[in-house]
Amino acid sequence: MINKSRTKTSVIHTLVWLAITVFAYLPFSKGGTSLQSDYPRKPIEIVVPFKAGGGSDVLVRMFQKTINKNNLLPAPLVIVNRPGASATDGSRFVKDSKADGYTILNLHDAIIISKHFGNVTYGPESFDSVAGTVLTGLVVVVNDKSSYNSLSDLVADAQKRPSQVIVGCAMGTPTHVVGLLIEKSADVKFNLIQSGGGSARLESLMGDHVDVSVFSVSEFMNFKSQGLKALAYMGAKRHPELPELPTAKESGVDAEFDVMQYWWFPKGTDKGRTKIIIDAFREALKDEELLAFIKKTKTTPDFITGLELQKRIQKIESKIKNIEAGDSHELPPFHLIVMVTLGLFFSYILWDNYKKKKSSLDLKDKESINYTPAVVTISILALYVFLMGTGFIDFRILTFGFMLILGLFLSSKKAISKTVLVECCLLISLGTYFVFTNIVHVDLP
């Protein structure tokens, strides 16, 4: 019986440490760079963080077709759609992928917006930029029955009715940024609401659920016949397909924003491999079929890389830093709320203890309540939440330390195996990190 018990215990410990090893290895197993000279020797995955069939997806598939058709790379390009969480599921996947040149992300300026709006803690600095290839113009649009005939009309009404003009957009995307830029430049306040992708925004506009929305030039021209009216173009100069439509600046609103399609490698990708991909995209943009498609979608080929690309990214970052996402759309300061709640609870414990001692006529005859475990536990938890909020300590290290200290304190009077405690703390901290980052897709420090 003793041998069976020991064998069972050994098996359990072995399984626990196997799980700990797996959870510890997974987040780092995608790192590192392989430097074979025959790159690429296998298919390269292009991650599109949107559903198949959308504007970005169709454009990427045209690049894929062009590069594969013309044999611009020794190995084919394959597309992987990873939609979700306003494109952050796909971007996080690439960020954490192995930096070997076989995983590349296609994502426009949302990669900058998501960081500065607090949706994720990373941005362009967490990737190696490859190239920008295509520019997409944006248009401010209303129902053709609307009383607004120009952007000036819209601004004038918003000045008279603060927060009452409803602007439908996809939160955390360029359509959202356009609304915020117009707000800032014209010193007005809109009621910016989430209305989803292009088709959903069209439905909201046609159903009079929103007063105004933002579309790409291609979307507007495709939807125009359903009863839409453009108020202004958000580019630096008028769009060739819409020569009669004034820019926002021409309408008295000093706001400008267009969308660039960028290509990104995981941070640390070999520069030689990056150059190979850059050359392939440069050659692809000489293909007549691809150029015809770009023209058909009312977008503009604009190949930039290197220093020029970095300047573009910095310009967009600077522009977005100067606008606020809006209080109604920001997540509450969770760690501060928890801290205040714990502080109130801690204050109540002290007040209640003082009250009981003061009102007791004979403390020796009264059964005293030991608040020490609760006070220490709350204090440790408060420190854990505070440190989590700062983001300076890795979630796994912080959680392991928190559970170990708490476990040692609460079990100090009991016979508990320190080995079991360490195993439990490791398993829980690594396991919860894996669940949060790979299943629930929460961005952790």
C-alpha positions in Angstrom: 0.0 0.0 0.0 2.8 2.4 0.9 4.6 1.7 -2.4 1.3 2.3 -4.3 0.7 5.5 -2.5 4.3 6.7 -3.2 3.9 5.7 -6.8 0.6 7.6 -7.1 2.2 10.7 -5.5 5.2 10.5 -7.9 2.9 10.3 -10.9 0.9 13.3 -9.7 4.1 15.3 -9.2 5.4 14.3 -12.6 2.2 15.3 -14.3 2.1 18.6 -12.4 5.7 19.5 -13.4 5.0 18.4 -17.0 2.1 20.8 -17.1 4.2 23.6 -15.6 6.9 23.0 -18.2 4.4 23.1 -21.0 2.8 26.4 -19.8 6.3 27.9 -19.2 7.6 26.9 -22.6 4.6 27.9 -24.8 4.9 31.7 -24.6 8.5 31.6 -25.5 8.6 28.7 -28.0 7.7 31.1 -30.8 10.8 33.2 -30.3 14.2 33.0 -32.0 15.4 33.4 -35.5 16.6 30.8 -37.9 19.1 32.0 -40.4 19.1 29.5 -43.3 20.3 31.0 -46.5 17.6 29.4 -48.6 14.8 31.6 -47.3 12.0 31.1 -47.9 12.0 27.3 -48.0 8.4 26.8 -46.9 5.1 28.7 -47.3 4.9 32.2 -45.6 1.7 32.8 -43.7 0.0 36.2 -44.1 -2.2 36.8 -41.0 -5.3 38.9 -41.8 -7.0 40.0 -38.6 -10.4 40.3 -40.2 -13.0 37.9 -41.6 -12.6 36.6 -45.1 -14.2 38.8 -47.8 -13.6 42.2 -46.2 -11.7 45.0 -47.9 -8.3 44.1 -46.3 -8.7 40.4 -46.9 -9.5 40.9 -50.6 -6.5 43.2 -51.1 -4.2 40.8 -49.4 -5.5 38.0 -51.6 -4.7 40.0 -54.7 -1.1 40.5 -53.4 -0.9 36.8 -52.7 -2.1 36.0 -56.2 0.3 38.4 -57.8 3.4 37.3 -55.9 2.6 33.6 -56.4 1.6 34.0 -60.1 4.9 35.8 -60.9 7.1 33.6 -58.7 8.4 36.6 -56.9 9.2 34.3 -53.9 10.6 30.8 -54.0 7.8 29.6 -51.7 4.1 30.5 -51.8 2.2 32.9 -49.6 -0.8 31.5 -47.7 -3.5 33.5 -45.9 -4.7 32.9 -42.4 -7.7 34.9 -41.2 -7.7 35.5 -37.4 -10.5 38.0 -36.8 -11.6 39.2 -33.4 -11.2 42.0 -30.8 -10.9 44.8 -33.3 -8.0 43.1 -35.1 -6.0 42.6 -31.9 -6.3 38.8 -31.9 -4.5 38.6 -35.2 -1.9 41.3 -34.3 -1.1 39.6 -30.9 -0.7 36.3 -32.6 1.9 37.7 -35.0 3.6 39.7 -32.2 4.1 36.4 -30.3 5.1 34.4 -33.3 8.5 33.1 -34.1 10.6 35.8 -35.7 11.8 33.6 -38.6 10.2 35.4 -41.5 7.4 32.9 -42.0 4.6 34.9 -40.4 3.7 38.3 -41.5 0.8 40.6 -40.5 -1.2 42.9 -42.8 -2.9 45.6 -40.7 -3.6 49.3 -41.4 -3.5 52.2 -38.9 -5.6 50.3 -36.4 -2.4 48.9 -35.1 -1.5 52.4 -33.9 -5.0 53.3 -32.8 -5.5 50.2 -30.6 -2.5 51.1 -28.5 -3.3 54.7 -28.0 -6.9 54.0 -27.2 -5.9 51.5 -24.5 -7.2 48.3 -26.2 -3.7 46.8 -26.0 -0.4 47.6 -24.5 1.6 47.2 -27.7 1.9 49.1 -31.0 4.2 49.4 -34.0 7.3 49.3 -31.7 6.5 45.7 -30.9 6.9 44.7 -34.6 9.4 45.1 -37.4 7.7 47.3 -40.1 8.1 45.9 -43.6 6.3 48.2 -46.0 3.3 50.3 -46.7 1.6 49.5 -50.0 -1.8 51.0 -50.5 -3.6 54.2 -49.3 -7.4 54.2 -48.7 -9.3 57.5 -48.6 -12.2 58.1 -46.1 -15.4 60.0 -46.7 -17.9 61.6 -44.2 -21.3 60.4 -45.3 -25.0 61.0 -44.5 -28.4 59.7 -45.7 -29.3 61.7 -48.9 -32.5 62.8 -47.1 -30.3 64.5 -44.4 -30.5 68.3 -44.0 -26.7 68.4 -44.0 -25.3 69.4 -47.4 -21.8 70.0 -46.3 -19.4 69.4 -43.4 -19.9 73.0 -42.4 -23.7 72.2 -41.9 -22.8 69.2 -39.7 -20.4 71.2 -37.6 -22.8 74.1 -37.2 -25.5 71.7 -35.9 -23.1 70.0 -33.6 -22.2 73.3 -32.1 -25.9 74.1 -31.4 -26.6 70.6 -30.1 -23.5 69.2 -28.2 -23.4 65.4 -27.9 -26.7 65.0 -29.8 -25.5 64.5 -33.4 -25.0 60.7 -33.6 -21.9 59.5 -35.5 -21.8 55.7 -36.3 -18.3 54.2 -36.4 -16.3 51.1 -35.6 -14.7 51.9 -32.3 -10.9 51.8 -32.2 -10.6 52.0 -36.1 -9.9 54.8 -38.5 -13.7 55.6 -38.8 -13.6 56.4 -35.1 -10.5 58.5 -35.4 -12.1 60.6 -38.1 -15.0 61.5 -35.8 -12.6 62.5 -33.0 -10.4 64.6 -35.3 -13.4 66.5 -36.5 -14.5 67.0 -32.9 -11.1 68.4 -31.9 -10.6 70.6 -34.9 -14.1 72.1 -35.0 -14.4 72.2 -31.2 -17.7 70.2 -31.1 -18.9 67.1 -29.3 -20.5 64.2 -31.1 -22.3 61.2 -29.8 -19.9 58.6 -31.1 -21.5 55.1 -31.1 -20.4 51.6 -32.1 -22.1 50.6 -35.3 -19.7 48.0 -36.7 -18.3 47.4 -40.2 -19.2 49.0 -43.5 -22.4 47.1 -44.1 -23.6 47.6 -40.5 -22.8 51.3 -40.7 -24.8 51.5 -43.9 -27.8 49.8 -42.3 -27.6 52.2 -39.3 -27.4 55.2 -41.6 -30.3 54.1 -43.8 -32.4 53.2 -40.8 -31.9 56.7 -39.3 -30.2 55.1 -36.2 -27.2 57.5 -36.8 -27.0 60.9 -38.3 -23.6 60.5 -40.0 -20.9 57.9 -40.6 -17.6 57.4 -42.2 -16.8 55.1 -45.2 -13.9 54.4 -47.5 -14.2 55.9 -50.9 -14.8 52.4 -52.4 -17.6 51.6 -49.8 -19.3 55.0 -50.5 -19.3 54.5 -54.2 -20.6 51.0 -53.9 -23.3 52.1 -51.4 -24.1 55.5 -52.9 -27.0 54.3 -55.1 -28.8 53.1 -51.9 -29.3 56.7 -50.9 -26.1 58.2 -49.5 -24.6 61.7 -49.7 -21.0 62.6 -49.1 -20.1 65.7 -47.1 -16.3 65.8 -47.3 -13.2 63.8 -48.2 -10.7 63.4 -45.4 -7.6 63.4 -47.6 -5.0 66.1 -48.2 -6.5 66.9 -51.6 -9.6 65.9 -53.5 -9.9 62.3 -54.6 -9.7 61.8 -58.4 -12.9 59.7 -58.3 -14.8 62.4 -56.4 -13.5 65.6 -57.9 -16.6 67.6 -56.9 -16.3 66.6 -53.2 -14.4 69.2 -51.1 -11.9 68.1 -48.5 -12.5 68.7 -44.8 -9.9 71.5 -44.9 -11.7 73.2 -47.7 -14.9 73.0 -45.6 -13.2 74.8 -42.7 -12.3 71.8 -40.6 -8.5 71.3 -40.2 -8.7 67.5 -40.1 -7.0 65.0 -42.4 -6.8 61.2 -42.2 -6.3 58.4 -44.6 -5.5 54.7 -44.1 -2.3 52.9 -45.1 -2.1 49.2 -45.5 1.1 48.1 -43.6 2.9 44.8 -43.5 4.6 43.7 -40.2 7.0 41.0 -39.1 7.5 39.9 -35.5 10.1 41.9 -33.7 13.7 40.7 -34.3 13.1 39.2 -37.8 16.3 39.0 -39.8 16.9 42.1 -41.9 18.0 40.0 -44.9 14.7 38.2 -44.9 12.8 41.4 -44.5 14.5 42.8 -47.6 13.4 39.8 -49.6 9.8 40.4 -48.7 10.1 44.1 -49.4 11.5 43.4 -52.9 8.6 41.0 -53.6 6.0 43.7 -52.7 7.8 46.3 -54.7 7.7 44.1 -57.8 4.1 43.1 -57.1 3.0 46.7 -57.4 4.3 46.8 -61.0 1.8 44.1 -62.0 -0.9 45.4 -64.3 -3.7 43.2 -62.9 -2.9 44.2 -59.3 -2.8 47.9 -60.3 -6.1 47.6 -62.1 -7.7 46.0 -59.0 -6.3 48.8 -56.8 -7.8 51.4 -59.2 -11.1 49.6 -59.3 -11.3 49.7 -55.4 -10.7 53.5 -55.5 -7.5 53.1 -53.5 -4.0 54.4 -54.4 -0.7 52.4 -54.7 1.9 54.1 -52.5 4.9 51.9 -51.7 7.0 53.2 -48.8 9.5 51.5 -46.6 12.5 52.3 -44.4 12.8 55.8 -43.1 9.9 57.1 -45.1 7.6 54.5 -43.5 8.9 55.3 -40.0 8.1 59.0 -40.5 4.6 58.1 -41.7 4.0 55.9 -38.6 5.4 58.6 -36.2 3.2 61.2 -37.8 0.0 59.1 -37.3 1.1 58.3 -33.8 1.5 62.0 -33.0 -1.9 62.8 -34.5 -3.7 60.1 -32.5 -1.9 61.0 -29.3 -3.4 64.4 -29.4 -7.0 63.2 -29.4 -9.0 61.5 -26.6 -10.9 58.3 -27.2 -13.8 59.8 -25.1 -14.7 59.0 -21.5 -17.8 57.0 -22.6 -15.6 54.5 -24.5 -12.7 54.0 -22.1 -12.5 51.0 -19.8 -12.9 51.9 -16.1 -9.6 52.1 -14.1 -10.2 48.6 -12.7 -7.2 48.5 -10.4 -8.1 51.8 -8.8 -11.7 50.7 -8.3 -10.4 47.5 -6.5 -8.0 49.6 -4.4 -10.8 52.0 -3.3 -13.1 49.0 -2.5 -10.4 47.3 -0.5 -9.6 50.5 1.3 -13.2 51.0 2.3 -13.4 47.4 3.5 -10.2 47.7 5.5 -11.5 51.0 7.1 -14.7 49.2 8.0 -12.8 46.4 9.7 -10.8 48.9 11.8 -13.9 50.9 12.7 -15.9 47.8 13.6 -13.1 46.4 15.8 -12.7 49.8 17.5 -16.5 50.0 18.1 -16.6 46.5 19.6 -13.8 47.2 22.0 -15.2 50.5 23.1 -18.7 49.2 23.7 -17.6 46.0 25.5 -17.9 46.2 29.3 -15.7 43.3 29.9 -13.4 42.4 27.1 -12.1 39.4 28.9 -15.5 37.8 29.0 -16.2 38.5 25.4 -15.0 36.3 22.5 -12.6 38.5 20.6 -12.5 38.3 16.8 -9.1 37.9 15.1 -9.0 40.3 12.2 -5.3 39.8 11.5 -5.6 37.1 8.7 -8.3 39.2 6.9 -6.3 42.4 7.2 -3.0 40.8 6.0 -4.8 39.0 3.2 -6.5 42.2 2.0 -3.2 44.1 2.2 -1.4 41.5 0.1 -4.2 41.5 -2.4 -4.2 45.3 -2.6 -0.5 45.3 -3.2 -0.9 42.7 -5.9 -3.7 44.7 -7.7 -1.6 47.9 -7.4 1.5 46.3 -8.9 -0.7 44.7 -11.6 -2.0 48.1 -12.5 1.5 49.5 -13.0 2.3 46.9 -15.6 6.0 46.9 -14.5 6.1 43.3 -13.4 5.3 40.2 -15.6 1.9 38.7 -14.7 3.4 35.2 -14.2 6.1 36.4 -11.8 3.7 38.7 -9.9 1.0 36.1 -9.6 3.4 33.4 -8.5 4.9 35.7 -5.8 1.4 36.7 -4.6 0.1 33.2 -4.3 3.3 31.9 -2.6 3.3 34.7 0.0 -0.4 34.3 0.7 -0.1 30.6 0.8 2.8 30.7 3.3 1.0 33.2 5.5 -2.4 31.4 5.6 -0.8 27.9 6.0 1.8 29.0 8.6 0.0 27.1 11.4 -0.7 24.0 9.3 1.4 21.2 8.1 1.6 21.8 4.4 4.2 20.6 2.0 6.2 23.6 0.7 6.9 21.6 -2.5 3.2 21.2 -3.2 2.6 24.9 -2.5 5.3 25.9 -5.0 3.9 23.5 -7.6 0.4 24.9 -7.1 1.6 28.5 -7.4 3.6 27.7 -10.6 0.8 25.8 -12.2 -1.8 28.4 -11.4 0.3 31.4 -12.4 1.5 29.9 -15.7 -1.9 28.2 -16.5 -3.9 31.4 -15.9 -1.5 33.4 -18.1 -1.9 30.9 -20.9 -5.7 31.0 -20.6 -5.8 34.8 -20.5 -3.5 35.3 -23.5 -4.3 32.4 -25.7 -8.0 31.6 -25.1 -9.6 34.8 -23.6 -7.2 37.1 -25.4 -6.6 39.5 -22.6 -3.4 41.7 -22.9 -1.4 41.1 -19.7 1.8 42.8 -18.4 
